[in-house]
Structure formats: structure tokens, C-alpha cells
Amino acid sequence: MAVLAERMQQRWPMRDWKAHAGMGLLYLLLTVWSLDMRLEEPPVPMVWPATGVLLAYVYHYGYRLAISGALFGVLAQFQLGAGPMDALVLGAAGGAAAMAGARLLRATDFGPRLQRIRDVLLLLAVGALASALISAVLGGLVLAGLSSRLPEVFGLCLLADFMGMLILSPVLMTMLRRPRGDFSLNPEGWALLLLAPGIALAVYSLGLPFMMTLPASYALFPVLMYAAIRQPPWLVALLTLLVAGVALHCTALGGGPFAQSGMRHDLLSMHAQVAMLALTGLLLAALRAERQAAENAARQHLSNLARAGRLNAMSTLAAGIAHEVNQPLCAVNSYAQAARRMVERDEGGQPLREALDRIVSGTERASDIVRRTRGYLREESAQHQPQQLNALIEEALALLGPELRRQQVTLKLDLAPGLPTVLASGIELHQVVVNLVQNAVEAMGVSRSPEQRWVGVQTRLSAGGDAICLRVSDNGPGLPPGDRRALFEPLFGSRPQGTGMGLCIVRSIVDAHHGRLEANNLPGAGACFHIRLPVTGEALDG
């Protein structure tokens, strides 16, 4: 028995058993619910949720669930009073429709989280043209045969299947087989989860006058639209299901603004509003998700571009850094040899301690240079945190120190004390300073003698106190004439050795920090770049 149980577990994992049971329970419960919306003649429910349930489960868990779906379909048709042969055909039709729909979705790069507009449209097209169509054709043939009533019955079956798919499939598609952590809600989400069904209950079940209920029913649209632009698609789909369930059920029982002319006419009118509501919410939620994905891709592109810029900058700074590291290493070697000779001659005391102290100091200096270089090149999250701008500037200039000394460039540093913090990514602001100062050094290399080269870095608080102004200037040849905006375009450069990406990266980083970047020429000197960054209003730096 143990071997048999193990083999069954391998062929039918516990996950599949849970999926079969969950699908069957949901299928039968929704079948009972749909009985309240069943017409007397022809005996067709105006909403058939089973189509949406089967499509979602077969797509997520595999084609084996189509067989279970067909069996549950037979039981459901018995509930509706169908004969054995009719129940068997209708159950098989449901399983076949779900299998066809799932196969088409898998063949079209469909995303079940509905985070793209094409995913929403694919679900609707496949549900209408595959699952709902197959189910409706066979359902119409069973109920009406090849009689004159076939078009009417087929149309009602198609509408019932499509509406069931529209309100059930999005919820199940977005929620099945996802980690529980994906369903966490903020207070706003919980409020919407109570508000939308609450409005639907008030409109459809309180017996308000018709002149009030019809306009009030459209109050659900702004609620769903607000949810679509603020919450994930799965919550929007769930809100649509709850609202549609309340509206359809109450309308079938004779309540609400559409209960005026009999169940068929009432539910047809109700279907139109539910369909518009569902489409509005799902398409807006998908549009928001697409925009978020595009913003994330743009941020990742900026990160990749910035890191490439840092690597390019380090290739230029490599000579100065190598010289800077070589100095303490040479000193360490000299003092280490002196200390060894002292030990060999049994000399100790203060001279030996001084030699060892100098060795430690030299290694720490070399280690600090390596640490700054590695920190500048490392990958870092673009998460913005309160930063002290002056401290970031000093760190970046420490990295540039070897190159400034190698190029014999004087640094004029004027950092205003007591500045507020800025909300920023430290590594990105490092790169802004490095790129601007490096550009200035390279520009002066062809136009000034060593005695005339200087780069100025200045910070000030804006007149209104709402921003920090960073200014990087030099006394090089200045900016070329023409439109200043072209300076910040990719691959624009006036020096043959440049890549044309430095200023483009600077502009992208400043824009990502909600700042402003301007460039001009100083009278009698070179170029000047002004950056304005909004402050956070937190503690001042010292």
C-alpha cells in the first residue's frame, strides 16, 4: 500500500489534488448561485461562471484538470435538471472549451497576472472565441437542436459563458499559484475592498427610487478607476467580481436600477454595465502596471548606463590611482626593510616602533584608496535616502585627488556649512561630481598651462531654502556656441577622446532626483554647471 501511495503521489501530487478539489467546490457552488439567474424558457442561466473557473484552473494546473472539469460539469448539469446524455455532452463541452482556451493562451505569450493590456485583450479574445464559443455551440445544440430557436439559445449561452469568464477568470488568473506575500494590502486597499461592495449593496438592495439608483450605480466607476491606478491588478479583478456578484444577484431577485422589465431584459441591461465596469478596471490596471514596468526598465537602464560611465571614468583615472597607490607601497617596503635590519641588529625601542607605525600608516593609506575605488565601482540599489551633500562631494573629490595632482589642477572648494540633507542615491551623486570635475580637467588639458588650471566646486542653500545649489566651474575654453541642451544628448561630445555619455548620465541622474541642471560660460573663464537639488528638511550637516 505504501508503494502504491508513493506512486500515486508521484503521478498526482498533493498540489493537483488540492487544485481538483478547489476547482470542483468552486464550480458546484457557482452553479447553485447561477440558478437564481436561470430563465424559464429557454432554461439557460444568464451567467455561467463555470467557463471562467475551468479556463483559469486548466491554464494554471494543466490539461488533466479539464477531465475533472468535465466530470464536475456533468454533476452541475444534473443539478440543472438535464438528462444523462445531455449532461454528459455539456460537461464534455466545458472541459474541451477550457482545454482549447488554455492551449491558445499558452501559445500566445499570455501573462496571467494581467500586467499588460495585451494580456487583458488576449484573455477576453480567447475566452470569447475559444472557451465561450465552444461551450455555447454545444450548449445551444443540446438545448435547441437544429431548430429555429438555435440562434437565440446559442446567443444566450454565449453571453452567459462570456460574462462568467469576464468576472471569474481575471480573479483566478491573477491569484492562483502566487505566493501569499503577493496579496498583502495597505489600508487604502482594505478600504476599497469594503467601499466598492458597500456601494453596490446600497444601490442594488436598499430599494431606493429608480430615479436615484440608476445614476448612483455609476458611482462604482470612479471607485474602480481609482483602485486601478493605485492598486495591483489582482485587487481590481477581485473588486470587479464582488461588485458584479452583488449587482447580478440583486438584479435577478428584482432589486436595483435594472429590475424593470423581466429577468432576461434586466440582466441583459445589467450585463452591459458590468462589462464596461470590468473592462475599465482591468484595462486601467494593466496600463498602470505597464507604466510601472517601463519606469523600472528605465531606472535599470539608467543604472547600467551609470555603471558603464563609472567604468569609463575609472579607465581615465587609472594612471593617477596607480601612482597614488604606488607611493604608500614603496614607503611600506622601505620601512619594512629598515625594520628588518633593526631586528637583525637587535635594535628596538622607539626607532623600530616608528618604522612599524609608518608601515601601518602606509598600508591604511593604500587600503583607503582601494576602498574608495571599489566603492565607486560597486553595484548599488537606486534607493534614495537622506544624504549630506557636502560629505558626498568630499568623498568624490577624494577619489579624484590623484588625477587632480597628476594633471596639476588646483581645486577651489567652497562648501557652505549647515546645509539640509537631500533625498538621493549616494553613489549616483558621487558620479555626478566625478563626471563634471573630470570633464573640466580634460577640457583644460588642451587650453591652459599647469599654473592656470583650476576647478571650482561650490555649494549654497537657495534663496528660498528649499533646494541646495551645486556649482562646478573651471577656467577652460568654455562650452561651444549653440543650443546648450544638445550638450546633454547621448553621444554628443566636443573632444575626440570623450565618449559623449558623461553629461547625458549627469542629466539622467539629476532628473531622477527631481533636480534641475543648467550650463553656461563664466565671464573671462570656462564652463559652469549649476545643479539644484530639493532638500528633505531633515537634520543639517556639520
Order of alpha helices (4+ residues) and beta strands (2+ residues): alpha-alpha-alpha-alpha-alpha-alpha-alpha-alpha-alpha-alpha-alpha-alpha-alpha-alpha-beta-alpha-beta-beta-alpha-beta-beta-alpha-beta-beta
